Amino acid sequence: MTAGKRLFDVTASGVGLIVLSPVFAAIAVAVKLDSAGPVFFRQDRIGRAGVPFRMWKFRTMVADAAQRGGALTVGDDPRITPVGRVLRRYKLDELPQLLNVLAGQMSLVGPRPEVAKYVAGYSAAERRVLDLVPGVTDPASLEYRDEAAVLATHADPERAYIEEIAPRKIRLNLEYAERATRRSDLGVILRTLAHLGR
């Protein structure tokens, strides 16, 4: 990551955390009132160079979701709480990742970090994505913004994710990284914001 990109990440995430603090507070109250469990969900993900880190999200599922199903969210997953459905629809559950950006574990734009289970199956070519700093949003996330619905159309969602969706997302991110500029990153951020209300 260049010094310029890191400076932008720190500035934007810091300002974002301050400006959005009332939104964070409102979401925290809504999550707490909606269902039993913590406000935040922290999950181990694989970062740059294969180094694991804990990624922050607002909790959108029941507290024991991991015991009730797998890592993928498919279609109208019954583990999702009522408030969680709203947060997921508008991607508000991702806002706490500004903390990961501030800490240097993520960037605003970069490939979405994956869980170790799926990274373990990467080919040598696909592992090149681990040379990149993971991000809050990326071109692949925009293309697959309805990923849960897409997975629901497959008889074996996990197989479809491993064999079709994940490899394509990796290709998209590697291709983007070869031509990425601060201007193109800003474009990805603006496109992401434009989709939030849809």
C-alpha positions in Angstrom: 0.0 0.0 0.0 1.3 3.4 -0.9 1.8 6.2 1.6 -0.8 8.2 -0.2 -3.4 5.5 0.0 -2.7 4.8 3.6 -3.1 8.5 4.4 -6.4 8.6 2.6 -7.6 5.5 4.5 -6.6 6.9 7.9 -8.2 10.3 7.2 -11.4 9.0 5.7 -11.9 6.2 8.3 -11.2 8.6 11.2 -13.6 11.3 9.9 -16.1 8.6 9.1 -16.1 7.2 12.6 -16.6 10.6 14.1 -19.3 11.7 11.7 -21.1 8.4 11.9 -20.9 8.0 15.7 -24.6 8.9 16.2 -25.5 6.2 13.5 -23.3 3.7 15.3 -25.1 4.5 18.6 -28.5 4.1 17.0 -27.6 0.8 15.4 -26.1 -0.5 18.6 -29.3 0.2 20.5 -31.4 -1.4 17.7 -29.2 -4.6 17.6 -29.4 -4.9 21.4 -33.1 -4.5 21.6 -33.8 -6.8 18.7 -32.2 -10.0 20.0 -30.0 -11.4 22.8 -26.3 -11.2 22.2 -23.4 -8.7 21.6 -23.7 -5.6 19.5 -20.7 -6.5 17.4 -19.7 -9.6 15.5 -16.0 -10.3 15.2 -14.7 -13.0 12.9 -11.2 -14.2 12.0 -10.3 -13.3 8.4 -7.2 -13.7 6.4 -5.4 -10.5 5.6 -2.4 -9.4 3.6 0.4 -12.0 3.4 -1.9 -14.6 4.9 -1.9 -12.9 8.3 -5.2 -13.5 10.2 -7.0 -10.6 11.9 -10.4 -10.1 13.5 -12.9 -8.2 11.3 -15.6 -6.0 12.9 -19.3 -6.0 11.9 -22.6 -5.2 13.6 -24.2 -8.5 14.5 -27.0 -9.4 12.1 -27.6 -13.0 13.1 -28.7 -14.8 16.3 -25.9 -15.1 18.8 -25.4 -18.9 18.1 -25.5 -18.6 14.3 -22.2 -20.5 13.9 -23.7 -23.5 15.7 -26.8 -23.4 13.5 -25.2 -23.2 10.1 -22.1 -22.6 8.0 -20.0 -19.5 7.1 -22.1 -18.6 4.0 -25.3 -16.7 4.1 -27.7 -18.2 1.6 -31.0 -16.6 0.5 -33.5 -15.8 3.3 -31.3 -17.3 6.0 -33.4 -17.9 9.1 -30.5 -17.0 11.4 -30.7 -13.4 10.4 -32.5 -11.1 12.9 -35.2 -8.6 11.8 -32.8 -5.7 12.4 -30.1 -7.7 10.8 -32.0 -7.9 7.6 -32.2 -4.1 7.4 -28.5 -3.7 8.2 -27.6 -6.2 5.6 -29.8 -4.7 2.9 -28.2 -1.3 3.3 -24.7 -2.7 4.1 -24.7 -0.9 7.4 -23.4 -3.9 9.2 -20.0 -3.3 7.5 -19.5 0.2 9.0 -17.4 -1.0 12.0 -14.8 -2.1 9.5 -13.7 1.5 9.6 -12.0 0.4 12.8 -10.0 -2.2 10.9 -9.1 0.4 8.3 -7.8 2.8 11.0 -5.8 0.0 12.5 -4.1 -0.8 9.2 -5.6 -4.3 8.8 -7.8 -3.2 5.9 -8.1 -0.5 3.3 -11.3 1.2 2.1 -10.8 -0.4 -1.3 -9.4 -3.9 -1.7 -10.5 -7.5 -2.0 -12.9 -8.6 0.7 -11.0 -10.7 3.3 -11.9 -14.4 3.4 -12.2 -16.9 6.2 -9.3 -19.4 6.5 -11.4 -22.4 5.4 -11.8 -21.0 1.9 -8.3 -19.5 1.6 -6.8 -22.9 2.3 -8.3 -24.1 -1.0 -6.8 -21.3 -3.1 -4.6 -22.3 -6.0 -1.1 -20.8 -6.3 -2.4 -18.2 -8.8 -5.3 -17.3 -6.5 -3.1 -16.8 -3.5 -1.7 -13.7 -5.3 -4.7 -11.9 -3.9 -3.1 -12.2 -0.5 -0.4 -9.8 -1.7 -3.1 -7.1 -1.6 -4.5 -5.3 1.5 -8.1 -6.4 2.0 -10.8 -3.8 1.8 -14.3 -2.7 2.9 -15.4 -2.7 -0.7 -14.1 -3.7 -4.2 -15.3 -4.2 -7.8 -16.2 -7.8 -7.0 -18.4 -6.8 -4.1 -20.3 -4.5 -6.4 -20.8 -7.2 -9.0 -21.9 -9.7 -6.3 -23.9 -7.3 -4.1 -26.7 -9.9 -4.1 -24.5 -12.8 -3.5 -26.8 -14.5 -0.9 -29.6 -14.5 -3.5 -27.3 -15.9 -6.2 -26.2 -18.7 -3.9 -29.8 -19.6 -3.1 -30.3 -20.5 -6.8 -27.8 -23.3 -6.6 -28.4 -26.8 -5.3 -25.1 -26.8 -3.5 -24.4 -23.2 -2.5 -21.0 -23.8 -0.9 -19.7 -25.7 -3.9 -20.9 -22.9 -6.2 -19.1 -20.4 -4.0 -15.9 -22.3 -4.0 -15.8 -23.3 -7.6 -17.5 -20.3 -9.3 -18.0 -17.2 -7.3 -14.8 -17.0 -5.2 -12.5 -17.6 -8.2 -14.2 -15.0 -10.3 -14.1 -12.5 -7.4 -10.4 -13.1 -7.1 -9.8 -12.6 -10.8 -11.7 -9.3 -10.7 -9.7 -8.1 -7.8 -6.3 -9.1 -9.3 -7.3 -7.4 -12.6 -8.4 -4.2 -10.8 -5.2 -4.1 -8.7 -3.1 -3.9 -11.9 -4.7 -0.7 -12.9 -5.9 0.8 -9.6 -5.3 4.5 -8.9 -6.6 6.8 -6.2 -9.1 8.1 -8.7 -10.4 4.6 -9.5 -10.6 3.8 -5.8 -12.7 6.8 -5.2 -14.9 5.7 -8.1 -15.4 2.3 -6.4 -16.3 4.0 -3.1 -18.8 6.3 -4.8 -20.4 3.4 -6.6 -20.7 1.5 -3.4 -22.3 4.5 -1.6 -24.7 4.8 -4.6 -25.9 1.2 -4.1 -26.5 1.5 -0.3 -30.1 2.7 -0.7 -31.1 0.1 -3.3 
